[in-house]
Amino acid sequence: MANDIKDIAHAVEAATVMGLFASPPRILTLGEPTHGVDAPLRLRNALFRQLVEREGYRAIAIESDCVAGLLVDDYVTTGAGTLDAVMERGFGHGLGASAANRELVRWMRAFNDSRPAPDQVRFAGFDGPLEMAYAASPREALTSLHRCLTDHVDPGLLPCTAGTLDRLLGADDRWTDPAAMLDPSASFGRSAETGELRLLADDLGALLGAWTPHLIAADSRDTFDRALLYARAAAGLLRYHYWMADTSPSRLARLTGLRDQMMADNLLALAERGPVLVHAHNSHLQRDMSSMRMAGRPLEWWSAGAIVNARLGEEYGFLATAFGTMRHQGVGIPPPDTLEGNLYTLPDEPCLVDASELAAALGATGPVRRTSPYFGYAPLDPAHLARIDGVVFMKDVPED
């Protein structure tokens, strides 16, 4: 069996990745089984450079705040701001502290220097403006959308003034109270102000759609796409805050599903612009239903990848990454009867294996699912192989 696996393993390169598909995917996703490790991000960076240089890809999207990510895109396309500033303010989830993410942004800026806009590489966050401990205020998304419409549409058509939005939004800290993540009574999401803001966000988004021809003609497509992003983020955040105040047993399952729905909407918008490499946790990109335990409850929801795959079909591709060891987190050599244990016979360099060929090599009974002593690492489920295009295996992952 081990020899069979070695025979079907290849270097992780653009050519071998493209060989998994009948045609290049519009959305090519590369998952990771944990966060906070730079080794898989550096592999992602190398693959992205090859996809740009050899396959014509011109965009990358990562699991980070979609609104904050606009600062990074401005920097890599125009040089606006400084590298230090965009690393500090342009990422969610603390991802700006990653040396590998910094290397990615620096390379993108260098690649774009002196290139015409149509040939430049673009950066996007595709997560909602959400953190593990709180959800952001909808202020930036709502006011930015309102400002865009004010610049291009008859003021009499706007459903409210900027002052009305400011009054209803109030202080940002009433939206971002960390206690609201687990305590519905601490959420501002069922307030009268939130109800008014949800209606106004809907009206502003509808006005944006109704004036699409004028907005695109009067400005650039980029400006219009940015306004659409603000509209999605505002509506998504307000919806998320509303359900944070829910007291039913399905509250957390609904919130995880809403987050991935926001991710999916952003990915589908990016797909309209051209092929994009997407990097996030495997659980957000897989075609199968995702699951986890939170606050003692088992949760299930459809991931962003499952939603996008249902819409795009063969234009969606999923590469799942698995690790052999993470010794600094107590994850040692995997048992030989696990998926990772079989893959551990491969060489030290990262390898790509066609998932269907891997399933055939493992045989009808297949391996068991590995368990991890570190809660932050999620081993691959062998039952998912039939709905994965390729497995990227990193044998020994060092501490950065």
FENCOR-V124817 format. One record per residue. N is the residue number from 1. PSI is psi in whole degrees, 0 to 359 (* if undefined). OMEGA is omega in whole degrees, 0 to 359 (NA if undefined). Layout:
# FENCOR-V124817
N	PSI	OMEGA
N	PSI	OMEGA
This chain:
# FENCOR-V124817
1	317	182
2	319	180
3	322	179
4	317	181
5	319	178
6	327	181
7	336	183
8	6	179
9	141	182
10	164	175
11	150	180
12	93	181
13	160	182
14	319	183
15	317	181
16	325	176
17	312	181
18	333	179
19	346	178
20	345	189
21	149	177
22	328	175
23	156	183
24	129	180
25	145	174
26	322	174
27	108	176
28	118	184
29	143	177
30	112	182
31	164	172
32	149	185
33	358	178
34	167	176
35	163	172
36	13	178
37	131	185
38	338	184
39	311	178
40	335	178
41	324	177
42	323	174
43	317	176
44	316	180
45	316	181
46	318	179
47	319	180
48	317	179
49	317	179
50	319	179
51	324	178
52	312	187
53	333	187
54	338	187
55	0	175
56	8	176
57	145	182
58	17	180
59	147	173
60	141	178
61	135	181
62	166	184
63	77	185
64	163	183
65	119	184
66	328	180
67	313	178
68	326	182
69	341	177
70	329	177
71	320	179
72	316	179
73	319	177
74	319	181
75	312	184
76	336	181
77	326	185
78	347	185
79	9	180
80	134	180
81	198	179
82	160	179
83	316	180
84	318	183
85	317	182
86	331	176
87	329	180
88	321	190
89	350	188
90	6	183
91	150	170
92	174	174
93	21	180
94	14	185
95	343	179
96	344	179
97	350	182
98	128	177
99	324	180
100	321	176
101	323	177
102	318	178
103	320	178
104	311	182
105	319	180
106	317	180
107	318	180
108	318	179
109	318	180
110	320	179
111	320	185
112	341	185
113	122	178
114	6	177
115	146	175
116	152	185
117	317	182
118	340	183
119	4	182
120	155	173
121	146	184
122	151	179
123	143	175
124	140	161
125	143	180
126	3	174
127	161	172
128	168	175
129	67	187
130	146	172
131	168	180
132	326	186
133	347	183
134	168	171
135	143	184
136	163	169
137	144	176
138	7	186
139	305	186
140	315	181
141	315	182
142	313	183
143	327	177
144	320	176
145	315	180
146	318	181
147	320	178
148	315	180
149	322	178
150	324	182
151	340	190
152	348	187
153	147	175
154	122	182
155	332	180
156	343	179
157	344	181
158	138	183
159	349	181
160	170	175
161	167	175
162	326	179
163	321	177
164	316	177
165	315	182
166	318	180
167	317	181
168	325	181
169	319	180
170	204	181
171	139	182
172	330	186
173	344	176
174	343	175
175	332	192
176	19	179
177	116	181
178	335	181
179	335	184
180	343	181
181	323	180
182	349	181
183	102	182
184	329	182
185	342	179
186	356	183
187	146	176
188	4	192
189	343	179
190	17	179
191	162	176
192	323	180
193	318	179
194	321	177
195	317	178
196	319	181
197	324	178
198	319	178
199	318	180
200	320	177
201	320	178
202	316	180
203	320	179
204	319	177
205	321	178
206	321	178
207	321	177
208	314	179
209	319	182
210	332	182
211	21	180
212	310	183
213	318	181
214	317	183
215	320	179
216	322	180
217	323	184
218	336	183
219	198	181
220	162	175
221	327	178
222	318	180
223	318	179
224	316	179
225	323	178
226	320	177
227	320	177
228	321	178
229	315	178
230	319	180
231	316	178
232	315	183
233	318	180
234	310	180
235	318	181
236	318	179
237	315	180
238	321	177
239	317	180
240	314	179
241	321	179
242	314	183
243	345	171
244	334	180
245	2	180
246	142	180
247	6	183
248	162	179
249	340	182
250	7	186
251	305	185
252	323	177
253	321	178
254	319	181
255	319	178
256	321	178
257	321	179
258	322	178
259	312	181
260	332	174
261	320	175
262	317	177
263	313	182
264	317	179
265	320	178
266	321	179
267	319	179
268	325	176
269	320	178
270	324	181
271	332	179
272	338	183
273	341	182
274	178	183
275	143	184
276	140	171
277	131	183
278	134	179
279	129	181
280	181	176
281	145	178
282	322	186
283	337	178
284	347	187
285	346	185
286	157	178
287	341	179
288	163	174
289	139	179
290	156	180
291	154	176
292	172	173
293	134	178
294	134	181
295	36	177
296	3	182
297	141	171
298	131	181
299	143	174
300	141	178
301	161	177
302	128	182
303	166	175
304	320	180
305	318	179
306	320	180
307	313	181
308	319	178
309	320	179
310	330	181
311	321	188
312	341	180
313	236	185
314	350	176
315	2	177
316	130	178
317	142	184
318	118	171
319	121	179
320	136	179
321	139	175
322	149	178
323	149	169
324	293	180
325	152	165
326	77	190
327	328	180
328	345	177
329	12	178
330	12	178
331	102	185
332	197	181
333	130	185
334	146	176
335	145	185
336	341	181
337	8	178
338	166	176
339	312	180
340	327	178
341	320	175
342	320	180
343	340	184
344	348	176
345	351	181
346	165	180
347	172	184
348	330	182
349	147	177
350	140	183
351	153	174
352	131	180
353	131	173
354	124	186
355	324	180
356	321	177
357	324	178
358	316	179
359	320	179
360	321	181
361	329	181
362	341	177
363	175	187
364	321	182
365	322	176
366	169	180
367	168	174
368	162	178
369	134	180
370	149	170
371	147	184
372	135	176
373	346	181
374	118	186
375	337	183
376	352	180
377	124	181
378	106	177
379	156	178
380	144	174
381	116	180
382	334	180
383	345	181
384	353	187
385	325	183
386	343	183
387	23	173
388	140	180
389	318	180
390	150	177
391	124	173
392	123	182
393	126	176
394	115	193
395	305	182
396	114	186
397	117	184
398	164	171
399	135	182
400	*	NA
